[in-house]
Structures are given as structure tokens and as C-alpha cells.
Amino acid sequence: KQWYQRRVRGDLVSEYGKCVLSVPLSSLFAGNTVLYVNSEPGQHFTALKQIIVKISLNKPLMSDSLSRELCPMKLNIVKSKNNPNTPVSQQDLAEQCKPVFSRYQFCGQERTDTEGIPHDKHVEWNHTHVILLGILSRTKLEEFLTGPPFEVELRRRKMERDLVSEYGKCVLSVPLSSLFAGNTVLYVNSEPGQHFTALKQIIVKISLNKPLMSDSLSRELCPMKLNIVKSKNNPNTPVSQQDLAEQCKPVFSRYQFCGQERTDTEGIPHDKHVEWNHTHVILLGILSRTKLEEFLTGPPFEVELRRRKMERDLVSEYG
């Protein structure tokens, strides 16, 4: 009897471990009224099949007026497909490394790491994070959304040190500025060459439950969306595409609008046809009206297609 009482009163964690199931409550801010979370194998004790948690509201957490004021943005990091088995096998990674995770930092807020998932060929996080844009500094938010793309990193770590220097990291760029142009959903897939060898795809989804700007704010800021789509029939002389791929950094476009900082698109591997689908939103309403009028009525706006050697710019050599 005394032994049984001690077992009941004592903590069993040290002997059998514990199960922790994470429930992303923040998604209630994005209009969800039901959260239904299942545990996965490896999250709990051996032989325990599943833990299920359900949380429900009888109406949305926020009223329409509060939702307009706080402007919740939902960020989903979905999955990573075909994670590489070289130079280190998945089995060795599982033995030597902490679980694989993603990392990002939004508009100067604290850095966020997703939960770690055991190493495998396909990894699925279904990570959800809701950011209340309405409580952020408007000036800083405008600078962040119209600045360089938002980046999500896929990371693998050894138990004692970071693996980035040894095996590299994957950074996926998300062009948040298009949210100013009325988009409510951004769905971004990585492309070959953006990540570890043999890794097929990383998927990130960002959604708003309504447009970022009201009609009156849109009239005030006057967003202009600039798309650089593709380059067709890129020349194979005087240097072949194969030699360019070996000697040069990926091909990119460059432009500068109305005295703002120069913008380079992401680099795409050299090929006969190159497709960027680059989007940049410029808030004309925050620019000097005089300078804007001079710029729009002046010489044509120029977009350059550029190729660079690893050590120097190719413009002087090939134009």
C-alpha cells in the first residue's frame, strides 16, 4: 500500500517521460472558432496511439470593428518536401541532430522557431502564427512590408552546434509588399536551387481575413504594384548558358524607382527563359509629390537584366 501511494504521489515524468501537445491558440484571432489538434507518433509515450484536443468558441473571438482595428495576419508554414539524404543521411541526422525546424522574424518582433519535427524525407509542421498588424508601428510596418522580402529559414542543428556552416541553410523569400495591393493570401513555394541539394520544396502561406488597407487608407497611400515577370530567349553568345551557370551568379534584374533604394530581384539560374514573377508594391502616397511628378514625366523607367561573375560584375564585359 505504501509503495502504491508513493507511485501515485510521485512524479512519473523522470521514469516514463511526458507528452506535450501544442495548441496554436493565436489562430483564434484570425477568425477560427474551432481548433482540433492531434498528437503525432513520437510526441508521446511508447504505445500511446493519439491525444486529441478540441477547443471551440460559440462565435468569433473578435468583432468586425476590433478585427479592422487589430488587422490580424495569419502566417502558415506548411511543409518541406524531399529533404536531402546527402551529405548526411536522414538516419545520421536523427542520431546527431536536433529535430528540423523553421525560423523567421517579422518586423523587428522576437525571432520565432517552429516546433522541431523528427528528420525525415518529408516534414510537415502546419505551423500557424497570427500577427496583429494593427498594434505595430505604422511607419515601421510600411518600411518592413515594402522593403526586402520576408525570409523563412529551414534549419538543421547538431546537438552541440549549428549545422548551417557545415551543410547550409534554406532561406525562402516572401514578398509581403503585395499585401498593400489588396492581396489577402500569399502562397509561396521554393524553387530548385533555393535550398539544400535534393530538397524539392518548402511551402509558406500567409493570409489576412480581410484586405490590409481600408478604402480610405488605400486612397491615401496609393499603392502601385510593379511586376517583373520573365526574360525570354536570353542570349547564348558570346558566352553559353552552361558557361554562365558555371562562372556567374544567377541572373537577376535591377531597378530604382523615384530615388528610392535600388532593388535587385532574386537570382534565377541561367537558362534560355528565366521567370522571376517578382512583385514590389510602392506606396506613392508617402513620396514627395513634386519628385514623383518629375520622375513620372521624366525619362522612361529602366529595368536592367544583369549577369555577374562570382568575383566581378559582367556588365563591362558583356553588357
C-alpha positions, 0 to 999 in steps of 0.5 A: 500500500505504501509503495502504491501511494508513493507511485501515485504521489510521485512524479512519473515524468523522470521514469516514463517521460511526458507528452506535450501537445501544442495548441496554436491558440493565436489562430483564434484571432484570425477568425477560427472558432474551432481548433482540433489538434492531434498528437503525432507518433513520437510526441508521446509515450511508447504505445500511446496511439493519439491525444486529441484536443478540441477547443471551440468558441460559440462565435468569433473571438473578435468583432468586425470593428476590433478585427479592422482595428487589430488587422490580424495576419495569419502566417502558415508554414506548411511543409518541406518536401524531399529533404536531402539524404546527402551529405548526411543521411536522414538516419545520421541526422536523427542520431546527431541532430536536433529535430528540423525546424523553421525560423523567421522574424517579422518586423523587428518582433522576437525571432520565432522557431517552429516546433522541431519535427523528427528528420525525415524525407518529408516534414510537415509542421502546419505551423500557424502564427497570427500577427496583429498588424494593427498594434505595430508601428505604422511607419515601421510596418510600411518600411518592413512590408515594402522593403526586402522580402520576408525570409523563412529559414529551414534549419538543421542543428547538431546537438552541440552546434549549428549545422548551417556552416557545415551543410547550409541553410534554406532561406525562402523569400516572401514578398509581403509588399503585395499585401498593400495591393489588396492581396489577402493570401500569399502562397509561396513555394521554393524553387530548385536551387533555393535550398539544400541539394535534393530538397524539392520544396518548402511551402509558406502561406500567409493570409489576412481575413480581410484586405490590409488597407481600408478604402480610405487608407488605400486612397491615401497611400496609393499603392502601385504594384510593379511586376517583373515577370520573365526574360525570354530567349536570353542570349547564348553568345558570346558566352553559353548558358552552361558557361554562365551557370558555371562562372556567374551568379544567377541572373537577376534584374535591377531597378530604382524607382523615384530615388528610392533604394535600388532593388535587385530581384532574386537570382534565377539560374541561367537558362534560355527563359528565366521567370522571376514573377517578382512583385514590389508594391510602392506606396506613392502616397508617402513620396514627395509629390513634386519628385514623383511628378518629375520622375513620372514625366521624366525619362522612361523607367529602366529595368536592367537584366544583369549577369555577374561573375562570382568575383566581378560584375559582367556588365563591362564585359558583356553588357 
